[in-house]
Amino acid sequence: MMKQTPVINIGIIEDNRYMRDGWEAFIGSEPDLNVIGSFGSCEEAFSSDIMSRVNLLVMDIGLPGMSGIEGVRYVKKHHPDVIMIMASIFDDDQHIFDALKAGAMGYLEKKVSPEGLIAAIRDARDGGSPITPNIASKVIRSFHQGANEEQLTEREHQILEKLATGVSYHAIGKEIYLSVDGVRYHIRNIYRKLQVNSRSEAIAKGISRKLINPGMLFY
C-alpha cells in the first residue's frame, strides 16, 4: 500500500484580489494542498483563527498596513513552525535579504507560473528553500561580492563615520588623537576597501553597506 502524502494547510496573504483568488483556485485544486484562508492583509490573517491550523503561508511584501517582511517577523515570533514563502514583484537585493533574514523559507517572483508556485510549496513542505532562478542569481552575486569585500577595521569605521559628519581631516585627527597624515593614511585604506574615490562616494557606500547611520549625515 502506497504511503499517502499528508495534506498541507495553506494561507494566502495578498492584497490584489484577482491574484489572491487565482492562487486560491489553482493551489486548492491540488489533492495534497488545502487553502484554509486567504486575506488582503497581515492584520486580517493574524486576527483570524487560521494561524493555529496553517502549515504554510504564501505572502506578498507590498501589503497595506503591516508589510510582508514585518508579517514574516511576526509569524516567526508567534508561530515559529509555520513555513513562509514570499511571492513579490520586488526583486531588489534589499527586499530579498530582508525577507530571508526575517525568516522566509522561499522567495518567488509574482510572475511565477501556477506549476512553479505549487512545486515551490511542495519543496518548502519537504524542507527545501524554493527561490526562482532570477532571485537565486541575485543571492549568489551578492554573496560573492560580499565575500570579496575587505572589512573595515574598527578605527577605519570610526573615521568613516566622522567623514559623514562633514568635519575636516584635522578635526578628525584631533578627536581621535591621530596626525593629519595618519588620518589620510586610514582614509586611503577606506577608499581602497570600499572601491571609491571620494568622500561622497565613501559615505554613499557606507550607507548602502549599513556602516553609517544616515541620521549622522552633515547637511
N, C-alpha and C positions, 0 to 999 in steps of 0.2 A: 504494500500500500504506500502511495507517494505521500510524503510529508507536505501538508498544506502550509503555504506561506501566510503568516499572520497578517490580518488587516491592519493598516496603519491609519490612525485618525489624524486628519489634516485640517488646519485652519488657514484661511487666506486673509491677509490684510492688504488691501489695495483700494485707493480712493477712486480710480477710474471704474465706474460701474460696469461698462461694457467688457473691459478686460477681466474684471473680477468674475463676472458671470461666465465668460468664456473659459477661464481657468477652472471654475467650479464644474462646468459641464463636462469638459474632457478629462479632468482628473477623476471626477466622480464616476465616470463610465468604466473605470478600471476595477476589476473584481477585488484587488488587494488594496485599493485606496478608497478611503471613506471621508468625504468632506463633511465635517460636523459643524462648520460655521464659516461664514465669510463676512468681512467687515470693511467699512470705509476708513477706519482709523484705529490706532492702537488703543485709544481710550475705550472705544466700543468693545473691542475684543477683550481687553483686560477686565472690564466690568461684567462680562458675560460669564456663563457657567462652563464654557468650553475649556478653560485653562486647566481644570482639574482632570480633563479627559484627553486633551490633544497630545499627540506624539510629535507632530512636526508642523511648523508654521512656514508658509511662503509669504514673504513680506516685502513690500516696496520700501524705498528710502524716503522719497519726497512725499510725505504724508501731511495732512493738516493736523495742527496741534503737535503732539509728540512725534518726532521724526522716527523713521525706521531704525536708525542707529541707536537712538535713545530707547526705542522699544526693545531692541536686542539686549541692551544692558539691563533693562527691567526684567525681561524673561530670564536672563542668565542668573540674576539675583534671586528671583522669587520662584522660578520654575526651572531649575538647572538641568532637568532631564529632557526638556523639550528641545528638539533639533530645529535650527532655524536656517532657512535658505533665503538669501536676498535676491530679488528679481527687480532690476532697476534700469532706468535709462542712463544713469550716471556711470561712466566708465573711466573716470579720472582716478589717479593713484590715491588721492586723499580719501575719497568715499570708499574705495575698495578696502584700504587698510584699516580705516576706522571701523568698518563693518566687521571685518575678520578679527580685529583686535577686541572688539566688543563681545564676540562670541559666536558670530555666524559661522556655520559649517560649510556654506557654499555661497557662491556669488555668480549670478547669471544675468546676462543682458535680457531686457524685456522682449527683444525680438527673437528669443529662443523659441524653437518650434514646439508644438504640443508634445511631440515624441521626445524632444530633448528635455523638457521640463519633467515629464513622467520618469524618464531614465534617471534624471538628477535626484528626484525624490527617492527612488528606489536605491540609488547609490548611497545617499545620505543615510537612509534607513539601515543599510548594511555596513555602516561605519566609514563610508567614503566622504570626500570633500569635493563635491562637484563644482567645477568652475568652467565657464565657457572658454573656448580657445583664446579669444582676444583678451579676456581678462587674465588668463593664465600667463600669456606672453608679457603683459604689463607687470605682473607679480615677479616673474623671473628677471626681467630687465631691471626692475627696481632693486631686487636682491643683489644682482651683480654690481650695480652702481654703488650700492651701499657697502658691499664687500671691498670695493676698490678705493673707497674714500678714506683718507687718513683722518684719524680723530684728533681734534684739538686738545692740547694739554690744558690743565686747569688754569695756568697763567695766560695762555692764549685765549681761552674762553673769557677770562676776566677782561682782557684788553679789548676783545671784540665787543663785549657789552658796553665798555666805556666809549668805544668808537661810535656806537649807536646813539650816544647822548650828545654827540657833536663837539666834544671837548678836544683841545689841541693835544699833540704828542707830549708837549711839555707838561700840560696839566695831568695827563695820564701818568707820566713818569713820576711826577711829584707825589701823586696819590698812592702809587704802589711801590715807591722807592726804587725807581729804575732811572738810568740816564736816558736822554732822548735817543741816543744811539741804540740803547738796549730795547727801547720801545719799538724803534724802526726794525730792529732785527726780528722781534716777535711778529710784527705786522707783516713782514715779508713772508715769514713762515705761514701765517694765517692765509695770506693771498694764495700762496702755493697750494696749501692743503684744500682750500675752497675752490681753487681754479678760477680766481677772479683777478682783476687788475686795478680796482679802485675801491675806495671806502664805500661808496654807494652800492657797488656790486657785492661787496663783502657783507654789508648789512642785509641786503635783499636775500642773499644765500643763507645767511644766518637765521633769518626769519623763516624761510622755507624749510630749513632743517630743524626748526624749533630750538635753535641755540640762543635766540634773542626773543625776549618778550616785546611784542610791538608797542606795549604801553610805555616803554622806556625811551622811545624814539624822540630825537630832538626835532622840534618844529621851528 
